[in-house]
């Protein structure tokens, strides 16, 4: 080997007289001037350059991950729709006039064969309006033909009540869940001849006792709406009874849709009758 500009290269790789397209002896290393910084200038440190690249890439990845996470949270925790407190809502009769105790007692009774309901406190929360007093007068001793002095009842006989129209089992709404007047079905769950029955899976509720469960599969009573009247006999809904469970399908009764506003009008619906009571 022989020295070449301070370096050593094998002599066998250098052949005199052979054309060299690079213009220099083969194996020789020569410094070539570059366009960039010269000796003595501030060279760009390759390590710093790589770090800067890594930081830029990490920033893009983090931004993308943040966007994905934000999007995921948007679906996991959708904006809550609802109201903050129970409103006082005036009930309106099907004809558009204010609903009064006198109208309810003259138009509806325990023998009515249509579901009468209103929405409260949200637009997707129907509630039965029931007058459990019999058309024939005071209930008999066994109260098989009606009821009076019902818990939280209003009216002359404390027989006007309101319960959620959504079954507490799997959420079947009116008319799949309906009020069954006396004698609708041969079965008498809990000895009751009138009750709310859900035709979806057979659950029944005692309308004369806070809509407590008579037969399953539901094990939670229907939420009960609080009713009150003013001096003119107009009827208002103003809350839920203490201890009422949330309406089925809602984390709480105040969340899950928009509020009904200041009034809520009655609707009539033909019930679905199916005597599939266990």
C-alpha positions in Angstrom: 0.0 0.0 0.0 1.1 3.5 -0.6 0.0 6.9 1.0 -2.6 8.9 -0.9 -3.3 12.3 0.6 -2.5 11.0 4.0 -4.6 7.8 3.5 -3.7 4.3 2.4 -5.2 2.5 -0.5 -4.3 -0.9 -1.9 -1.8 -0.5 -4.8 -3.6 -3.2 -6.8 -6.6 -0.9 -7.2 -4.6 1.9 -8.9 -3.8 1.0 -12.5 -1.7 3.5 -14.5 -3.1 4.4 -17.9 -6.7 3.2 -17.4 -9.2 5.8 -18.2 -10.9 7.2 -15.1 -14.3 8.8 -15.7 -14.0 10.7 -12.4 -10.8 12.5 -13.3 -8.9 11.1 -10.3 -6.9 8.0 -9.5 -9.2 5.1 -8.4 -9.3 4.7 -4.6 -8.1 8.3 -4.0 -10.3 10.5 -1.6 -10.3 14.1 -2.4 -12.1 17.0 -0.7 -14.7 18.5 -2.9 -16.0 22.0 -2.4 -19.7 22.2 -1.5 -22.3 24.8 -2.0 -23.2 24.8 1.7 -21.2 26.2 4.6 -17.5 26.1 4.4 -14.9 25.2 7.0 -15.2 27.5 9.9 -18.9 28.3 9.2 -21.7 27.1 11.6 -22.5 23.6 10.3 -26.0 22.2 10.8 -25.8 19.5 13.3 -27.3 16.3 11.9 -28.5 15.1 15.3 -30.3 18.4 15.9 -31.9 18.1 12.5 -33.2 14.6 13.2 -34.6 15.8 16.6 -36.4 18.6 14.9 -37.9 16.1 12.4 -39.0 13.8 15.2 -40.6 16.7 17.1 -42.5 17.8 14.0 -43.8 14.3 13.3 -44.7 13.8 17.0 -46.7 17.1 16.8 -48.6 15.9 13.8 -49.4 12.5 15.4 -50.5 14.2 18.7 -52.8 16.5 16.7 -54.3 13.6 14.8 -54.7 11.6 18.0 -56.3 14.6 19.7 -58.8 15.0 16.9 -59.6 11.3 17.0 -60.0 11.4 20.8 -62.2 14.4 20.6 -64.3 12.8 18.0 -64.6 9.6 20.1 -65.6 11.6 23.2 -68.3 13.4 21.2 -70.0 10.0 20.6 -69.3 8.5 24.0 -70.6 11.6 25.8 -73.2 13.3 23.6 -74.5 16.7 24.6 -77.2 16.4 27.3 -80.7 17.6 26.2 -83.2 18.2 29.0 -84.4 20.7 31.6 -83.0 21.6 35.0 -86.2 21.4 37.1 -89.8 20.2 37.0 -92.0 22.9 35.5 -95.6 23.7 36.4 -97.5 22.8 33.2 -101.2 23.4 32.6 -103.1 20.5 31.1 -105.3 21.1 28.1 -108.3 19.0 27.1 -108.5 17.3 23.7 -110.8 20.1 22.5 -108.1 22.7 23.3 -109.8 24.1 26.4 -108.2 24.1 29.8 -108.6 20.8 31.6 -110.6 21.0 34.8 -111.6 18.6 37.5 -115.2 19.0 36.5 -114.4 18.0 32.9 -112.3 15.0 34.0 -115.0 13.8 36.3 -117.7 14.1 33.6 -115.8 12.8 30.6 -113.5 10.1 32.1 -113.9 7.4 34.7 -112.6 4.0 35.6 -114.7 2.4 32.8 -113.3 4.5 30.0 -112.0 2.3 27.2 -109.5 4.7 25.6 -106.1 5.7 26.9 -106.0 9.3 27.7 -102.5 10.7 28.1 -100.3 13.8 28.1 -96.6 14.5 27.8 -94.7 15.7 30.9 -92.1 16.9 31.7 -90.4 16.1 28.4 -91.8 15.7 24.9 -91.0 12.0 24.8 -92.5 11.1 28.2 -96.2 10.2 27.9 -98.3 9.8 31.0 -101.7 8.2 31.6 -104.4 10.5 33.0 -106.9 8.3 35.0 -110.0 9.0 36.9 -110.5 5.8 38.9 -113.9 6.8 40.3 -116.7 4.6 38.8 -119.4 6.2 36.6 -122.1 4.4 38.7 -121.0 6.1 41.9 -119.0 5.2 45.0 -116.8 2.1 44.6 -118.2 -1.1 46.1 -116.7 -2.5 49.3 -114.2 -4.6 47.5 -113.3 -1.7 45.1 -113.5 -4.1 42.2 -115.4 -1.4 40.2 -113.2 1.6 41.0 -111.3 3.4 43.6 -111.2 6.7 45.6 -108.8 8.3 48.0 -105.9 7.2 45.9 -102.4 8.2 46.9 -101.6 11.6 45.4 -105.0 11.7 43.8 -106.9 15.0 43.2 -110.5 15.9 42.5 -113.7 15.4 44.5 -112.9 11.8 45.4 -109.1 12.0 45.2 -109.4 9.6 42.3 -107.6 11.5 39.5 -104.0 10.4 39.0 -101.3 10.2 36.4 -98.6 7.6 35.7 -95.9 7.1 33.2 -97.0 5.6 29.9 -93.7 3.8 29.4 -93.3 0.3 30.8 -90.6 -0.1 33.3 -89.5 -3.4 31.9 -88.2 -2.8 28.4 -89.8 0.6 27.7 -92.9 -0.3 25.6 -95.0 2.9 25.4 -98.7 3.7 25.0 -100.7 1.9 23.4 -98.7 -1.3 23.9 -99.0 -0.5 27.6 -102.6 0.5 28.4 -105.1 0.9 31.1 -107.5 -2.0 31.4 -110.9 -1.2 32.8 -112.7 -3.7 35.1 -113.6 -6.9 33.3 -111.2 -6.3 30.3 -109.4 -9.7 30.9 -110.5 -12.8 32.9 -107.3 -12.6 35.0 -107.3 -10.5 38.2 -103.6 -9.9 39.1 -103.3 -9.4 42.8 -107.1 -9.6 43.0 -107.4 -6.4 40.9 -110.0 -6.1 38.2 -108.6 -2.9 36.7 -104.9 -2.1 36.2 -102.3 -0.9 33.7 -101.1 -3.8 31.6 -98.2 -4.1 29.2 -99.0 -6.4 26.2 -95.3 -6.7 25.3 -94.3 -9.0 28.1 -97.3 -9.1 30.5 -96.3 -6.7 33.3 -99.1 -5.2 35.3 -99.3 -2.2 37.7 -101.8 -1.3 40.5 -103.3 2.0 39.5 -105.0 2.4 42.9 -101.6 2.1 44.8 -98.9 4.2 43.2 -98.6 1.9 40.2 -96.9 -0.7 42.2 -96.0 -4.0 40.5 -98.6 -6.7 40.4 -97.0 -9.1 38.0 -93.6 -9.2 36.2 -91.3 -9.1 34.5 -91.2 -5.5 35.5 -90.0 -5.0 39.1 -90.1 -1.2 39.3 -93.4 0.8 39.7 -94.4 3.3 37.1 -93.3 6.9 37.9 -96.2 9.0 39.1 -96.8 12.6 38.1 -97.9 15.1 40.8 -101.1 16.9 40.0 -102.6 20.0 41.5 -105.5 22.4 40.9 -106.1 26.1 41.2 -109.2 27.9 42.6 -110.9 27.6 39.2 -110.4 23.8 39.1 -107.7 23.9 36.3 -105.3 21.0 36.5 -101.5 21.3 36.5 -98.6 18.8 36.5 -95.8 20.1 38.6 -93.4 17.2 39.4 -93.0 13.5 40.2 -93.9 11.8 43.5 -91.1 11.3 46.0 -89.2 8.1 45.3 -90.4 7.8 41.7 -87.8 6.0 39.6 -86.6 7.6 36.4 -88.8 7.1 33.3 -87.6 4.0 31.4 -84.9 4.9 28.9 -83.8 8.1 30.7 -80.9 8.5 33.1 -83.3 10.8 35.0 -86.8 12.0 34.1 -85.5 15.5 33.3 -83.0 14.5 30.6 -83.5 12.9 27.3 -85.5 15.4 25.3 -86.8 19.0 25.3 -89.4 20.2 27.8 -93.1 20.4 26.9 -93.4 24.1 27.6 -96.1 25.8 29.6 -99.0 23.6 28.5 -99.6 19.9 27.5 -102.7 18.8 25.6 -104.4 15.5 26.2 -104.4 12.8 23.5 -106.7 9.8 23.2 -105.5 6.4 21.9 -107.2 3.1 21.3 -105.4 0.6 23.6 -103.8 -2.7 22.5 -105.6 -5.4 24.5 -103.8 -8.7 25.0 -104.6 -10.8 28.1 -101.1 -12.4 28.4 -101.0 -12.0 32.1 -99.1 -14.6 34.1 
